[in-house]
Structure formats: structure tokens, C-alpha cells
Amino acid sequence: MENSIQSAALRTLDIEIETLQNLRASIDGTFRAFVQAVFHSKGRVVVTGIGKSAIVAQKIAATLNSTGTPALFMHAADAIHGDLGMIQPGDVLLCLSKSGDTDELKVLVPLVKAMNHPIACMVANLECWLAKHSDFILHTPISQEADPNNLAPTASTTAQMALGDAIAVALLSLRGFSPHDFAQFHPGGVLGKQLYLRAHDIYPHNERPAVGLQTGLHQTILEITSKRLGCAVVLDPDGKVAGIITDGDLRRMLERQPGPDFSALVARDVMSVSPKTIQKDELAVQALEILRENCITQVVVLDGTAYVGIVHLHDLIREGLV
């Protein structure tokens, strides 16, 4: 039984890998011409299909949108029952179909062609009806599906998905789509946070633990405890950062100076000099990198040379960056 499961799974992957390798030949002059047509169009890419191809079409439209190419999904069956009005001047139609002989597309394509919109098809059969009625033919060659009966859309949808990604990334490259642009389209997810969340978005929610160079050890411990960040920044008489005292510094002090009397110690005696800092406008992921590289849990946030707050590891965990 286990061998049968493994054999079926590996066979599926082998067929789909071969399909993707064969797909490389489809990145040809027609592919380049289609990408250029989309890039220079004044409208959107309208992606359509039926069945499993419709599901892939939804994903391609979503990927195009998230990488800077306006797109929408239109189900081919709904299009011929009222949704054709979704297509606006300047739009380009991209039809997905393995066979290229789907009845709904045969009805839809002439209507769109009459509206003078460019039409591209993504098909496995270059001799199909859809290929003969499209301006751009994007070939997804399929020798066989991955299921033993050669029926379930598996390798064919893998090829469609991959070619859709290739279109989106080629357009992304032409547009010079930057990480900043990506963040604008993904503000709510972790990917977006990595690209836009900054230290100044985090530290104002925390306390600002601080003591002076001559602050006694007892008062320093109270400051660390009350502000609940596991540290206190030590400031010189001019208000500049002179050092930091963390829970770890206190433990190491006890190891160095065992004994019951610490009343004579002040912050200067315990602090670590040159604490790790970050400017308030720097990305939160840079704060995370500092924490990881130095095996620490807090980083001091500065506005120029002024101490303004703390970013703690727990803040970055809460934001989903860890």
C-alpha cells in the first residue's frame, strides 16, 4: 500500500516536471508579443475559462493584480449571460482551455472580437478552434495528464498556472515593479509588513524605560520591572544614550559580585556600553535582523541621536515577522 502511494505521487510529479520542462519552448516570439501588447494596452487583462481552467484563470488574474498589471476574472459561462459588460475599452482577453473547443468560449470569442479587443488563448492543441480565432496563441503542450486515466486536469493546469506566472513576472520586469510597489498592493499580509512596517510604527506602543548614569541599582531594577521590556536605557546628563541595562546584565552582575550589598552600585557600574540601535524610520525587519545577529531581545530606537523608545522581540512576533 505504502509503495503504491509513493509510486503514484512520484509519477504525478515526474509528469508535471516534464510538462514544465516542455513549456520552456513556449516562451517564444508570440509570448513576447503578447506581453508587449498587454504592457502597452490602456486597459486590463480579462482572464476567462471553464471548469478547472476557470479556477486557474482566477489565480492568474490575482497574480497579475498583485504584481502591477490590472486584471480581472470573468467566467466564460457568465460572460455570455450578462457579464460581457465587464469588458471595457482597451482590455485584452486571455482565454484558458486545454482542448480549445469549449462551447462557451466559441460563443464568447466572436463577441469580443467584434468589439475589437485583442484575444489570446492558452491551449494545448495548436489546431483547435480557439487557436484559429485568437491573435496570440500561448502553447501549453501536454503529452498526458498525471492521473492514470489521463482525464483529470493535473499536468494541464500546472502548465497553465506556470505560464500565467511567467506572464505576470515578465510584465513585472517591464514595469520596473519595486518592493515598494509590492508593499502597496500587500499592506495587510506578512509580506507587506516586511516591506513597509517601520520602527516608528511599533515603539510608541511601548514604555520608554530610562535611567541616568548615577541612578541607584534599586531604582534601576524598579524601572526595568515597571516598564516590562526587560531593559532600561542609560542616559548621560545631555540625554544621549550611554548604555543599556538588561535582565541579562543584572544576572551577570550577580555572578561577578556575589554578596548581599549592592547599595553602592549605580547604573554606570552595570550597564553595557554601545547598545544596538536603529533609527525610527528604518524597517522593522531590520530590527529583527539586529536581534537575530546579536542574540538579543531589545533594540534601542533613535531619532537622530535622541532616544525615543524600544522595539522588543515580542513586538515583531506579534506583527507576524517571526
Backbone torsions as a table, in degrees:
resi	resn	phi	psi	omega
1	MET	NA	-48.7	-178.4
2	GLU	-64.0	-40.0	177.9
3	ASN	-63.7	-36.3	178.9
4	SER	-65.5	-42.2	178.7
5	ILE	-62.2	-48.0	-178.4
6	GLN	-64.2	-40.8	-178.6
7	SER	-62.9	-43.6	-179.5
8	ALA	-65.3	-41.4	-179.2
9	ALA	-66.1	-44.7	-179.3
10	LEU	-66.7	-37.4	177.8
11	ARG	-62.2	-41.1	178.3
12	THR	-59.4	-47.7	-179.3
13	LEU	-65.5	-40.0	-179.7
14	ASP	-62.0	-42.9	-180.0
15	ILE	-65.7	-41.6	-177.9
16	GLU	-72.4	-34.5	174.6
17	ILE	-62.6	-44.4	178.0
18	GLU	-61.5	-39.4	178.5
19	THR	-60.6	-44.4	179.9
20	LEU	-66.5	-37.7	177.3
21	GLN	-63.4	-41.3	178.9
22	ASN	-67.5	-25.0	-177.7
23	LEU	-69.2	-19.7	-178.9
24	ARG	-57.5	-33.8	-179.0
25	ALA	-67.5	-16.4	-179.1
26	SER	-81.1	-9.2	175.9
27	ILE	-85.2	79.7	-171.8
28	ASP	-124.2	-162.8	-179.1
29	GLY	-62.6	-37.3	178.5
30	THR	-65.3	-41.9	177.3
31	PHE	-59.4	-46.7	-179.4
32	ARG	-63.3	-40.2	179.8
33	ALA	-64.2	-39.9	179.0
34	PHE	-65.1	-45.0	179.3
35	VAL	-60.9	-41.3	178.0
36	GLN	-64.3	-39.6	179.1
37	ALA	-62.6	-41.4	177.8
38	VAL	-66.9	-43.5	-177.8
39	PHE	-60.3	-38.5	-176.8
40	HIS	-92.1	-2.3	-179.8
41	SER	-72.7	157.1	178.8
42	LYS	-95.6	-2.1	-176.5
43	GLY	-118.9	-143.6	-175.0
44	ARG	-117.3	169.5	170.5
45	VAL	-94.3	118.3	177.2
46	VAL	-97.9	112.3	-175.2
47	VAL	-102.4	130.9	-174.3
48	THR	-139.5	163.2	178.8
49	GLY	176.8	-177.5	179.7
50	ILE	-130.5	147.9	176.1
51	GLY	62.8	-136.4	-179.3
52	LYS	-63.1	-32.1	177.2
53	SER	-63.0	-31.7	177.6
54	ALA	-67.0	-37.1	178.5
55	ILE	-66.0	-42.9	176.4
56	VAL	-63.2	-39.2	179.5
57	ALA	-60.1	-38.8	177.0
58	GLN	-61.2	-42.8	-179.8
59	LYS	-66.1	-42.2	180.0
60	ILE	-62.4	-43.6	178.2
61	ALA	-60.7	-41.7	179.6
62	ALA	-64.8	-41.2	179.4
63	THR	-65.8	-41.6	177.8
64	LEU	-60.4	-47.4	-180.0
65	ASN	-59.3	-42.3	-174.8
66	SER	-75.9	-10.7	179.6
67	THR	-115.5	18.6	169.2
68	GLY	98.5	3.7	177.2
69	THR	-109.8	112.7	-179.0
70	PRO	-59.0	132.0	-176.6
71	ALA	-152.5	161.6	172.6
72	LEU	-148.7	156.6	177.0
73	PHE	-100.0	134.8	175.8
74	MET	-132.1	117.4	179.5
75	HIS	-69.4	132.1	-174.3
76	ALA	-61.9	-35.4	179.8
77	ALA	-69.4	-40.8	179.3
78	ASP	-70.5	-29.7	-177.2
79	ALA	-60.4	-39.2	-177.3
80	ILE	-87.4	7.7	175.5
81	HIS	-126.7	33.0	173.0
82	GLY	126.1	-27.0	-175.3
83	ASP	-80.6	0.2	178.9
84	LEU	-60.8	-23.1	177.6
85	GLY	-66.0	-10.1	175.8
86	MET	-66.7	-26.4	-177.0
87	ILE	-78.5	126.1	-176.7
88	GLN	-115.7	163.6	179.5
89	PRO	-54.2	135.9	179.5
90	GLY	91.7	-8.7	-178.8
91	ASP	-73.0	153.6	175.9
92	VAL	-117.6	131.5	-179.1
93	LEU	-95.2	130.6	174.6
94	LEU	-120.0	114.8	-177.2
95	CYS	-103.0	130.0	177.8
96	LEU	-107.4	126.7	177.5
97	SER	-163.7	127.0	177.6
98	LYS	-65.0	-50.3	-175.9
99	SER	-78.5	-32.4	-176.0
100	GLY	74.0	13.3	-179.2
101	ASP	-127.0	27.8	-178.6
102	THR	-71.6	132.9	-174.7
103	ASP	-58.9	-44.1	-177.2
104	GLU	-62.1	-38.3	178.9
105	LEU	-70.9	-31.6	177.2
106	LYS	-65.0	-29.4	176.3
107	VAL	-80.9	-40.6	-173.4
108	LEU	-70.7	-45.9	-171.4
109	VAL	-59.3	-46.9	178.7
110	PRO	-60.3	-33.7	178.7
111	LEU	-66.1	-42.3	-180.0
112	VAL	-70.8	-38.1	178.9
113	LYS	-62.7	-36.9	178.7
114	ALA	-66.1	-21.0	177.9
115	MET	-89.2	4.1	177.1
116	ASN	64.2	35.6	174.4
117	HIS	-95.5	139.0	173.3
118	PRO	-61.7	140.9	-178.2
119	ILE	-125.2	130.0	174.4
120	ALA	-120.3	148.1	176.0
121	CYS	-126.5	148.2	174.7
122	MET	-117.4	104.4	-170.5
123	VAL	-135.9	158.1	176.4
124	ALA	-91.3	-24.6	-175.7
125	ASN	-109.9	112.1	-177.2
126	LEU	-72.1	-12.6	-179.7
127	GLU	-99.6	8.8	-175.0
128	CYS	-75.9	168.3	179.7
129	TRP	-60.2	-43.4	-176.0
130	LEU	-64.0	-39.7	179.1
131	ALA	-63.5	-35.3	-178.1
132	LYS	-75.4	-12.3	-177.2
133	HIS	-120.7	20.7	-179.9
134	SER	-117.5	153.3	177.7
135	ASP	-81.0	-29.8	180.0
136	PHE	-130.7	128.8	179.1
137	ILE	-110.7	113.3	177.2
138	LEU	-101.8	111.8	-170.7
139	HIS	-87.3	128.3	172.6
140	THR	-117.4	82.1	-174.4
141	PRO	-65.7	129.6	-179.0
142	ILE	-128.4	117.9	176.0
143	SER	-82.0	-34.4	177.5
144	GLN	-165.5	154.1	170.7
145	GLU	-78.0	166.3	-174.2
146	ALA	-80.7	-20.9	-178.2
147	ASP	-77.7	151.9	-174.7
148	PRO	-58.9	-26.3	-178.8
149	ASN	-89.1	-2.7	179.7
150	ASN	56.9	41.0	-177.0
151	LEU	-123.3	-47.5	-174.1
152	ALA	-68.6	129.8	178.0
153	PRO	-61.7	108.1	-179.1
154	THR	-133.7	-72.1	177.2
155	ALA	-62.7	-36.1	-178.2
156	SER	-66.7	-42.4	179.2
157	THR	-73.0	-30.6	174.5
158	THR	-61.3	-43.7	179.3
159	ALA	-64.6	-42.9	178.4
160	GLN	-61.1	-45.4	-179.3
161	MET	-61.4	-45.3	-177.8
162	ALA	-66.4	-41.4	-179.9
163	LEU	-68.3	-34.5	174.6
164	GLY	-62.4	-41.3	176.1
165	ASP	-62.9	-39.9	179.9
166	ALA	-62.7	-39.8	177.6
167	ILE	-63.2	-47.4	-177.6
168	ALA	-62.0	-42.9	-177.1
169	VAL	-73.0	-34.8	176.0
170	ALA	-63.1	-41.9	177.7
171	LEU	-67.7	-39.2	175.9
172	LEU	-56.4	-43.6	-179.5
173	SER	-64.6	-42.9	179.3
174	LEU	-63.1	-36.5	-177.0
175	ARG	-80.4	-9.6	-175.4
176	GLY	63.9	38.3	-176.3
177	PHE	-64.7	121.5	-171.6
178	SER	-102.3	166.8	173.7
179	PRO	-56.4	-34.1	177.7
180	HIS	-64.4	-42.1	177.1
181	ASP	-62.0	-42.3	179.9
182	PHE	-59.9	-42.5	-179.5
183	ALA	-62.3	-35.9	179.6
184	GLN	-63.0	-32.9	-178.9
185	PHE	-89.4	-10.5	-178.0
186	HIS	-130.3	52.4	-174.1
187	PRO	-72.5	-20.5	-172.6
188	GLY	-94.1	-16.1	-175.0
189	GLY	-98.5	176.6	179.5
190	VAL	-63.0	-39.2	179.7
191	LEU	-59.3	-43.1	179.0
192	GLY	-65.1	-41.8	179.9
193	LYS	-60.9	-35.7	179.2
194	GLN	-63.5	-25.4	-174.4
195	LEU	-101.6	-15.5	-178.7
196	TYR	-129.5	-24.2	-176.4
197	LEU	-69.1	126.7	-176.0
198	ARG	-119.5	166.0	-177.6
199	ALA	-56.7	-37.3	-178.0
200	HIS	-69.4	-13.0	174.0
201	ASP	-80.4	-13.5	-172.1
202	ILE	-112.3	-51.5	-168.9
203	TYR	-61.7	-29.5	-179.9
204	PRO	-62.1	-18.5	179.6
205	HIS	-80.9	-10.0	-179.0
206	ASN	-102.3	162.4	170.8
207	GLU	-69.4	169.8	179.8
208	ARG	-122.4	79.0	-176.8
209	PRO	-68.6	129.3	-178.4
210	ALA	-153.2	143.4	174.3
211	VAL	-138.5	165.0	176.0
212	GLY	-91.4	171.4	179.9
213	LEU	-60.3	-33.7	-175.5
214	GLN	-100.8	10.1	177.6
215	THR	-65.6	133.0	-178.6
216	GLY	-65.0	158.8	-176.0
217	LEU	-63.3	-39.6	-179.8
218	HIS	-60.7	-48.0	179.8
219	GLN	-65.8	-34.2	178.2
220	THR	-63.6	-44.1	178.9
221	ILE	-63.3	-40.3	177.9
222	LEU	-62.2	-39.5	179.0
223	GLU	-64.3	-43.7	178.5
224	ILE	-61.8	-44.5	-176.5
225	THR	-68.2	-44.1	-174.8
226	SER	-70.0	-31.9	-177.9
227	LYS	-87.1	-10.7	167.3
228	ARG	59.2	34.7	176.2
229	LEU	-119.8	2.9	176.9
230	GLY	73.3	18.6	-178.7
231	CYS	-162.8	167.1	168.6
232	ALA	-144.2	134.1	177.8
233	VAL	-83.8	135.9	179.7
234	VAL	-97.4	123.4	-177.4
235	LEU	-109.2	142.7	176.3
236	ASP	-81.2	176.1	-177.3
237	PRO	-58.6	-22.1	177.8
238	ASP	-89.1	2.4	179.8
239	GLY	83.5	9.0	178.7
240	LYS	-88.5	155.2	-178.3
241	VAL	-72.0	123.0	178.3
242	ALA	-106.0	-24.5	-178.4
243	GLY	177.9	-170.5	179.0
244	ILE	-144.9	146.5	173.9
245	ILE	-121.0	122.5	179.1
246	THR	-113.5	170.1	174.4
247	ASP	-54.4	-38.7	179.8
248	GLY	-64.7	-38.2	177.0
249	ASP	-61.0	-40.0	179.8
250	LEU	-65.4	-41.1	179.0
251	ARG	-65.6	-42.1	179.1
252	ARG	-65.7	-33.1	176.3
253	MET	-62.8	-42.1	179.2
254	LEU	-63.7	-34.4	178.3
255	GLU	-68.8	-36.3	-178.5
256	ARG	-77.3	-35.0	-173.1
257	GLN	-128.4	69.0	178.7
258	PRO	-65.2	144.6	-179.7
259	GLY	143.2	160.9	-173.4
260	PRO	-83.4	-17.7	-170.2
261	ASP	-106.5	108.0	176.0
262	PHE	-119.6	16.0	-173.1
263	SER	-64.0	-24.1	-177.2
264	ALA	-86.1	-11.6	-177.0
265	LEU	-77.3	143.9	175.2
266	VAL	-125.1	174.4	-174.2
267	ALA	-56.2	-39.5	-179.9
268	ARG	-56.4	-33.3	-175.9
269	ASP	-73.6	-21.2	-170.7
270	VAL	-110.2	-26.7	-168.8
271	MET	-65.5	156.1	168.1
272	SER	-95.9	130.1	-179.2
273	VAL	-83.6	162.6	178.4
274	SER	53.4	58.8	178.1
275	PRO	-65.1	157.2	178.4
276	LYS	-71.5	132.9	-176.0
277	THR	-130.3	163.7	175.4
278	ILE	-146.6	143.2	176.4
279	GLN	-74.7	149.4	-172.0
280	LYS	-62.4	-25.1	-178.2
281	ASP	-90.5	-0.5	179.7
282	GLU	-77.9	156.5	-177.5
283	LEU	-66.3	147.1	178.8
284	ALA	-63.4	-31.7	179.3
285	VAL	-65.4	-26.2	175.8
286	GLN	-70.2	-35.4	174.5
287	ALA	-63.0	-42.1	178.5
288	LEU	-61.9	-40.4	179.1
289	GLU	-62.9	-40.1	177.7
290	ILE	-62.5	-44.4	-180.0
291	LEU	-61.7	-44.1	-178.3
292	ARG	-66.9	-44.3	-176.9
293	GLU	-65.4	-30.5	-175.0
294	ASN	-108.2	3.8	178.8
295	CYS	52.2	48.9	178.2
296	ILE	-124.8	172.0	-176.6
297	THR	-118.6	-5.3	177.9
298	GLN	-135.7	149.0	172.3
299	VAL	-132.0	139.1	-177.7
300	VAL	-82.0	131.6	-179.4
301	VAL	-99.9	130.7	-178.7
302	LEU	-118.4	150.3	167.1
303	ASP	-114.4	92.9	-168.3
304	GLY	73.3	-110.3	174.8
305	THR	-109.6	-3.5	-176.9
306	ALA	-83.9	134.4	176.9
307	TYR	-77.4	123.9	-178.4
308	VAL	-119.1	-18.8	-180.0
309	GLY	172.0	-168.7	-176.6
310	ILE	-130.5	137.2	165.8
311	VAL	-108.1	124.0	-177.7
312	HIS	-105.2	153.4	178.0
313	LEU	-53.3	-37.9	-179.1
314	HIS	-62.5	-32.0	176.8
315	ASP	-62.6	-42.9	-177.5
316	LEU	-72.0	-33.1	173.9
317	ILE	-65.1	-44.8	-180.0
318	ARG	-60.8	-35.0	179.7
319	GLU	-79.9	-3.7	177.7
320	GLY	81.1	16.5	-179.1
321	LEU	-85.6	-10.7	-179.3
322	VAL	-113.5	NA	NA
